[in-house]
Amino acid sequence: MQNRILAGTALIVAAASLAACTTRPVVVNTPGPGSTTIQVPVPATADMSLTNAVQASLKSTLGTDAAGVSVRVEDGTVYLAGHVATAALRDQAIRAAQGTAGVKAVVATALVVS
């Protein structure tokens, strides 16, 4: 009985620690031709979480127009890049990023109107 409790506790701890993780692709050389790509869990960082929040805000604000905008975050500064159809959409993207909790600054010099 005690082993079951310990196993259950270990499972809960493992699940909780993985909940704060994300994955990244890693290419592994395998015998024979080609290679295999696997997803490896890595701890989620504050910048990763903020990237996800800004992307969600952009999708909510711009809808399908958000597909042309890429987001990169470094130490709370959001870098927007890509293409939007109008200056108004560019301004909306910048305001949406600025309005996301945790954003310190927004740099949108690489977000162009095309």
C-alpha positions, 0 to 999 in steps of 0.5 A: 500500500505504501508503495502505491502511495509513493508511486502516486505521489511521484506521478503527481510531482512529475506531472506538476514539474512538466506542466511548467515545461515546453518542448523543443525539437532536437535532431537525433542521428540514427543508424542508416539514412536520415535522422529523427527529430524528437521533442525534448521537454525544457523548462518554460521561461518567462519570455516563453510565457510572455511570447505565448501571451502576446501571440494570443493577444495578437490573434484576439485583436487581429484575427487572421491578420495576426498570421503575418506577425512573428513575436520574439521576446527578450527580457520582457521586450517584445520584437514584432516582425513580419507583414501586415496589410495596412498601417492601422493593423500595424498600429493595432498589433503594437497596441495589443502587444503593449497591452499584454501584462508583463511587456516592458517595451515593444520594438516593431521596426521589422513589422512592415506594411505591404 
